[in-house]
Amino acid sequence: MSAAPRPLHPTLHGSTAEILRRCYRYESPADVLARAVRLLATADGHLDPAGRIITGPRTGRRT
């Protein structure tokens, strides 16, 4: 049996921390960042519409 992966604890840039504090005051910073990463990964073509990671070659990839 393998151990569960440890969660990441990124260090936030000052302006990012301020955006979280002022714009997402009543939400968990971890939840906001998780949503942001999913949106970014989808926009970059790494996730399909169902939220699954796309593997293999992609067409129209940004460079």
N, C-alpha and C positions, 0 to 999 in steps of 0.2 A: 504494500500500500504506500503510495507516495503522498507527501505532505502537500497541502494546498499552497498555491503560490502566495507569497507575501504581497500585500497591497502596496502600490507606489505612493509615495508622499512627496510630490514635486514641490520645489521651492518656487513660489510665485513672484513674478516681477512686481514691483510696487504698483504700477498702473493697473495690472490685472487684479491684484488684491483690492484696490480701490473700486474697480468696476464691480467686483463681487459684493463688496460691502455696501455700496451705494445703490446699485441697480437690482440686486437680487437679495435684498435685505432679509426677506422672510423664507429664503430657500437655503438648503444645505449647500455649502460650496462644493462638496463632492458630487452632489446631484447635478448642479449646474455645469460643472466641468465634464461630467460623464455625458450629459446631453450635448455639450459643445463638441466633444470628440466624435460622437456618433454623427452629428451634422457635418462636421468636417470630412470624416471618412466617407460619408455618402457623397458629398459634393466632389470629392477627389476620385470617386469611382472605386473605392475599396470595399464598399458594402453594396449588396443588391437591395432592391426596394423592401425586402422582408427583413433586412438588417443582418443578413449572413455575409461573412467575409468572402470576397471573390478571390478565387485562386486561379492561377494560370495567366496566360497572356490576355491583356485587355486592349481593345482598340480605342483610339481617341484619348490615350493617356497624356496627361499634362507632363511637361518636362521643365 
